[in-house]
Structures are given as C-alpha cells and as structure tokens.
Amino acid sequence: MMRSQNFYTYAFLKTPDFSLTFPEGNIAPVVLINGAKISAIVEPGISPVAYQTDDEQVIKMVLAHDRVIRELFQQTTILPLRFGTHFNSQESLLNHIDDHAEEYLEKLKNIQNKDEYTLKLIPQVLAEPKQLAVGSGRDYFLAKKQYYETQKIFHLEQNEERNQLIDSITDTYPSSVIVQQQAEEFRLYFLIDRHEQAALLAKVAVWQKASPHWNLILGEPLPPYHFI
C-alpha cells in the first residue's frame, strides 16, 4: 500500500480490465488506485494547499490537471474531478470511492462515448462611420444621430437572433445543453454522442447562417466537465 500523506486526484473511472497509458502528472507519473468497482487516477505526494501562495506553481498544476484528464479521456470514459481534489491517505480515498461506487457507476454510464463541446456566441460590433472619428457641425451631428439609430436597430436584431438561437439549440438538445453568459459573450456546453459530431457541425453552420449578428465558434471535443 502507498504511504504518501496526500493523493492528488485527477479522475475516477470504472475499475479497468485493460491496460492504460499513464501520463506525467505535475511532478511524477500518475498512478491507478483500484477499488472494487471504481478506481482513481492519482499523483501521490502533492497537495495544492502546499502551493497556494505560489502563483506560478498553481498555474503549472492547473495546466497539468487539464492535460492529464485530456490524455486519459482519449483512452477511456472518466469522471474528471475539479482542480484541487485530494485525499490525505489511500484509506480515505478507497473509503470514498467504495461509498460512492454506485453513484459514480451511474454517472460513467450516462457519459460513456460522449464528448463535451463548447459553442461560443460572440456578438459582432457595428463599426462606427469614419466621419464620426473627427468632425463637427450640422452634418456631423446628423451622421451621429443616424449612427445611433442604426446601432439601436442593430442591437435589437442581435438580441432577437440570440434569443431565437438559444431557443433553437435548447430545443434540439433539450437535456444536454448548459448556457452561461460571460459579459457580452454566451457559452453553450453540449454533451453529445461521438457519432453525432457531423450532425452538430452541420447544425452550427445552419445556426450561423441564421444569426448574422453573431460569430459562432465551436470548440474541440472535451471530457464532460460540465455534466458530472
């Protein structure tokens, strides 16, 4: 049994009956700790608490956390854990996964062979006419008034497109979309079966055509961070 005091934990998975390729962690290769039904991917001997005052080290650990999860995700279905998850002994880790085995098995079943995608909705900006950069007088103020009216209509159309777009997306994927707003940008997270990738790409093209006031950017397939 490993005797390290801390077990930094990257992911849980169904106890495998096949070999995995273990990636490098933050300072050492990660290892597998097997429970009866659920196992854990861990890096013994480190805890983020020890580095909480070292910003550079924390950034390094965050990047390692994401990289390890992505490499494991390419090999098998996993439950990715939040950055900073750790247990102070192997015994406490094994007790945890044994206590929650049925819950984690059900979650793994629900995300098996599924990928998470992020769709960014970025609003376009109405360019200001060049004559408004400098100027004065009656023509300048008339041009400025016209620009404000055009901008108002632009934003109304943009908001209408956004509402219709989000409604269309949530109707198409009613149980597998999360919508978040970050300033003016919206992000939608999808959980879809891998064989549906081509259909999703086609739908994004249709949504983009119907939303000329927005730029739609679809990310790469990721582990199901938002759906566990």
N, C-alpha and C positions, 0 to 999 in steps of 0.2 A: 504494500500500500504506500502511496506517495505521502510524504510527511510535511510538505510545504505548508506554511501557515495560510497562504492566500491562493485562491484558484480563480484567476480572471476568466470569466466565462463568456464565450462568443455566441454559442448557439446550442439548442437542443435538437435531437433527431431521434428517429426510431432506431433502436439498437441494431446496427447493420450486420448483415450476414455476408458482407463482401468487403474488400479492402478499399480504404480511402487514401488519397494522397494528401498528407497534412502540410499545409503551408507554414511559412515562417510567421511567427507572431510579432510581438513588439520587440522582444529581446531573445526569444528562443522559439523553436518549432512548437506548434500547438500539439496537444495530445488528446486522445479519446479516453473518457472515463465511462465505463459501461455500467448501466443499471440493468434491472431485469427486463424492462421494456423500453425505457428511454435512456439515451446516453447524452453526454455533454462534451462539447469541444472546449477545451480549457488551455490556458497557459499558466502553469504553476509558478508561484513565487512573486507575482506582481499584484499591485493594487493601485487603482488610480488615486486613492486617497494620499498615497505617499508622494504623489507628484502634483498635487492640486495647486501648489504655489509656483510651479514651473510651467509657464505657458507653452514654451517650446516643446517640452516633453509631453504635455497633454495633447497638443496638436498631433505629434507623432503617434501617440496612442490612438487617437480618433481615426487617423488615416489607416493605421494597422488594423483596427477593428473592422472598418468597412472593407478593406482588401481581403481579410481572412474570410469574412462572411461571403463575399462575392466568389471567391475561389471554391469554397465549399458548396455554394449554391449551384455551381456548374457540375457538381458530381452527384448530388442527391438532394432530396427535399429536407429543408431545415427550418427551424423556428429561430430567426435571428433575434438576438437579445439587444437591449439598449446598451449604449456605451456606459461603462461603469459597473456592470453587473459582476459581482464576485462573491465568493463564499470563503469563509475563514478556515474551512477544513474540508477534506474529502468526505468525511462523515456527514457534515451538514449538507453538502451538495447531493450526496446519494439519498439522504432522507428527503430532500426537497423533490427530486425527480421521481422518487418512489411514491410520495404523497400525491403528486400531480400527474402521474403517469397517464391516467385515462383522459384527463383534460387535454394533455399535450398530444396524445394519440389522435384525438378528435380534431384538433387544430391542424395537425400534419395531414390528416385525411382530406380536410377541406381545401388545403392549398397545394396538394400534390399535382405536379405537372402544370402548375400555373405560374405566371410571371406578373410582376407589377410594372405598370408603365406610368410615367408622368406626362401629362399633357399641359403645357404652359399656354395660357391665353394672355398675350401681351398686346395692350391697346396701341394702335397706331396714333401718331400725333399729327394734328393738322398743321402744316407748315404755315408760318406767318409770311404774308407777301413781302417781297423785298422792299417795296416802297414804304413799309411801316418801320423799317430799321432806322431810318432818318427821315426827317420831314416836318413840316408844319403847315399851317394854313388850312383853308377850307377843304381842298382835295384830300389832304392827309387825314383830316378828321372824318370825312365821308368814307374813305377807304378803311379807316379803323372801325367805324360803325358797321360797315358791311362785313368785315372780317369777324367781328364779334357775333353777328347774326349767323354767319356761316358756321362758326365754331359751335354755337348753340345747337344748330341743326345736326351738325356732325356728332356731337356728344349724345344727343337724343337717339340718333340712329345707332350709334355704337352701343348704348345701353340696351336698346331693343334687341340688337343682334346677340349681345351677351346673354340676355335672358332666354332667348329662343334657343341659343346654342346649348346652354346648360340644361334646359328642359329636354332638348333632343337627346343629349348624352345620357342623362339620368333615366330617360325612358328606354333607351337602347340597352343600358346596363343597370337595371334598377337596384340590384343587390351588390354591386361591386364597384361603386364609384364613391370617392370621398372628395368633396370640394373645399378648398381652402383659399382665402384671399390674403395676398401679401402686397400691401399698398395698392397700386392700380392693377397689379398682375393677379391673375387667378391661376391656381394649380388644381388639376383634377388627377386623382390617382385611380387607376384601373387595376383590377385583378382579373386576368382572363386566361383561359386555357391556351397552351402554346400553339395549338393548331389554329387558333383564331387570329394569329398575328396579321396575316394577309388581309383578313376582313377588317381589322382595326385600321390598318394603313389606308385602305380604301375609304373607310368612313371618315377618317381625318381629312382626306382630300375633299370629300363632299362638304364637310363642315367648314373647311377653309374657304371654299368657293362661295358658300352661303354667308360668310362673315368677312366681307372685305375691309371692315374697320378694325380687324384684329389679325395678329400674326399667331398662328398655331404652331407650336414646336413640340414634337413627340420625342420623348427620351428613349433610351435603350432599355431592354428588359432587365429588371432588378429583382432581388429577393423581395418577398411580400412584407416589407417593413410596416406598412400601414394597415395590414389586415390580419394581425395576430393578437 
